[in-house]
Amino acid sequence: MKIKGIMGFILILALTLISLSACSTDQGASVEETLWTISVEGVKEEAINFTSSDAEKVGSREVKARLKKKDGSEKEQTWKGYGLKEVLEHLDAGEFSAVVVEAQDGYSKELPKEVVIGEGTILGVMVDGKALEESDNRVQLVINGKTPNWWVKGVAKIKVIK
């Protein structure tokens, strides 16, 4: 009789532990789903929130990007992120003449269409195998071959200019 009671207790304990671990895994997944959000204006009447979850639907790619420094030297890095052109296509942005990318701190850069659609223009989330910090909104505009004033850290907003 005692053995049945002990076995029943162990079974209940095991089921409880399994269900608790499943709950904690689900919570972790939902936190990961929205690592970052970028407001996109000019596509629809209202601003659209483009999130890290949406970006996964676009598909990531890796680029070797050269950052041209003011002294003329270059720094090459391997970036992983989402092509700006593909992000705009995913959002059905349609035809546009330029895009303004704005940082959390208010810094912004207007990009002509030919830069936006370039293969070396991405919303980078990892550099040399490391994820960007939360303080950088986890997203940086990367434009291969351009000087630092073209690269926008902490991307918070994208404005599509028709």
KASUL-V743985 format. One line per field, one symbol per residue. psi: psi as a letter, one per 40 degrees, with the letter a starting at -180 (. if undefined). A space follows every 10 residues. Layout:
BEGIN
psi=???
END
This chain:
BEGIN
psi=dddddddddd dddddddddd dddddddddd dddgdihhhh iedidiihhh idddddddhi ihihhhhhid eeiihhihih ahhddddddd efdaiidihh hhideehihh hiddddeide highehhfeh iiiddeeehh hhhheiided hhifhdihhh h.
END
